[in-house]
């Protein structure tokens, strides 16, 4: 797995930087779900942004993102932890449209713009921290930028990109997030605004073979930032038979009895990884 995320500081240490490649990670999810190109681009952008949100956490903390824009792909759900492990799914993966007026995959049409982006952070407290914002674009980069500004009060540049091959595999995927720190001057904010207006699409830079470090070089200038650390990024699901059994324990007893009598057990499929697990009759009887 060659996907990775780097962290850094730039512009006199007045901004923090996250740059990442997620090509293999997104491809793993897309192949598991059989996603068509437009749906694949939406899922890939959401997963890439969620990796960054996870990288802002520590220890065993994790984050779950839900996007529901009223579009034909339905809800997108992704989650990640502080170790670069991410997974995701969308309700209707077989959605594709012609390219939009800019010659790009029409993610906005697939996602929709009449809905919300919700971020729930599990940081070990009794209740999760939940931030909820309306979708402002449906393209997702702008939507995550609006989330950071509105819910966390952190002005941010969020660039997300996914290129899809004709055979529905992922050609390139990744992202760049630059956030203004509290000590930033007006000059730095003006500099970032200008840099954002000139930014080359992230997917194009990755497709050209650029590493995350080189992407930051292009965005900010090679001498205008410094790398702090990096971590691998990968698709990883946390499903297990134990989790399925815990979920089934909340079912009505009559439903469990029906599974035992009619099917001699139960088949459970994970939404995130599409793996199927067979629950034996004896295991269901223990639940009763």
C-alpha positions, 0 to 999 in steps of 0.5 A: 500500500503506497497511499499516505498522508503528510502533515506540515506547517507553512507560510511562517508556520501560520497554516497547517497542511495535510496532503495525501494520496488515496488512489489504492484506498479509494480503489479498494472501496470502489471495487468492493461496491461496484461503483460506477464512475460518478458515484466512485468520484463522490465516494473517493472525495468523501473518503479522502476528506474523512482521512484528514478529519481522522488525522486530526484525532489522537489515540483511539478516537474516530470520526464518522461522516454522513453526507445526504444531498438528496441526489440519486446516490443517496447517503454517503457514509465514511469513517476513519481513525487517527491511524489512517484507516478509512472505510466508506459506502454509498446507498446507490453505487451504480450511478453515472452521468455524462461529464459536466460543463467543465468536462469533469465527473458530475459529482454535484448532480450525483450527490445533490445540493439539498441536504447536509454534511454531518461530522460525528467525532467519537473522542471517548466521551459519553456523547459524540461531538457532532457538527452539522452543516448544509451542503453548499456545493455538492462537489464536496471540497467546498462542502468540507471547507464550509464545515471547517469554517462554520462548525470548527471556525477554521478557515480552510482550503479543501481540494479533493480529486478522483480520476476514474479509468474506463474500466471503473478502477481509480486512476488517481485520488487524493487531497490537500487541506490547508487551514489557517491557524489563529496566529495568521496575519491578513497577509497570509490569508491574502496569500492563501486566497491567491494560491487557491485561485491558481491551484491545479486540480489535485487529481491531475497532479497525482495523475502526473505522478506527484507525491504529496510533498510535491503537491504542497510545493506546487500549492505553496512553493517549495520554500514556504512550508516544512513537513512534520510527519507522515502516516500510511493510509489504507482501507480497513473495515472493523466488521466482525461476527461479534459486531453482527451478533451484537446488532442482532441482539436488538432484534425482536425474539420472533424475528430471531426465531424465524431465522432459526426455523426458516433458514437454519441461521442468518446471513449478514453483509457489511455495508462498508466492505460487502463481506458476508458472514454466516451466523449459525443456528446455535449462535442465534439460539444463544441470543434468545 
